[in-house]
Structure formats: C-alpha cells, structure tokens
Amino acid sequence: MEIINLENDLKLSFEKLPHAIRLIVSKDKEELVCRKEKLRNLFAFTKLIKAHFFKGRLQLCKSDDNIAILFKNENIGAISAESFKQVLNNLK
C-alpha cells in the first residue's frame, strides 16, 4: 500500500487489488471514502492537461501538473501529478 499525506491529518492511500487500485481517503485510521479504478485508467488521467475524474464523494481534478482531491465537493488537498504517477508506478 502506498500513502500520500494531505492537509489536516488526511491521507490518500493506494491499495493494490487483483484487477484494480483502491484509492482511500482516511483520517486517524478511519476511512472517509474510497474508490476502485483500473490502473490503466488512472495512468490515462495523469496524461491529460485538464481533467475531472470520478463522480460522487471522492473526485480528482487535474489542472496542468496539479491534482486536487475533492471530498464531498470540498478541496481537501492537492498533490503533484508527478508524485501521483510515481505512486502508480510503484503499484504495477
């Protein structure tokens, strides 16, 4: 499992499943929201200049080299697209 620390003690975790990656936002070991997606779709998202990924409580918005993480339509943190790709590469 790979983890990226966000603001306000929030964490974005990446859990490898047999046919997908599970993205989890948690705080103090409590899961707030998760989303399963195929690894190839996540890589395709990182290649776009501007994109909005996922619907529902967890969303990712990419603009240039930054990815904003939204929880219930509220921005809870941002990471670089490069660090996001690095985590995905570690999960191959």
RAZIBEL-V775232 format. One record per backbone hydrogen bond with DSSP energy under -0.5 kcal/mol. NH is the residue of the N-H (numbers start at 1). CO is the residue of the C=O. Records with the same first field share a line. If there is no record, write none. Layout:
NH = CO, CO
//
This chain:
2 = 14
4 = 12
6 = 10
7 = 76
10 = 7
11 = 26
12 = 4
13 = 11, 24
14 = 2
15 = 22
16 = 14
17 = 20
21 = 37
22 = 15
23 = 21, 35
24 = 13
25 = 33
26 = 11, 24
27 = 30
28 = 9
30 = 27
31 = 29
32 = 25
33 = 25
35 = 23
37 = 21
42 = 38
43 = 39
44 = 40
45 = 41
46 = 42
47 = 43, 44
48 = 44, 45
51 = 62
53 = 60
59 = 57, 70
60 = 53
61 = 68
62 = 51
63 = 66
64 = 49
66 = 63
67 = 79
68 = 61, 66
69 = 77
70 = 59, 68
71 = 74
72 = 57
74 = 71
76 = 69
77 = 69
79 = 67
81 = 65
84 = 80
85 = 81
86 = 82
87 = 83
88 = 84
89 = 85
90 = 86
91 = 87, 88
92 = 89
//
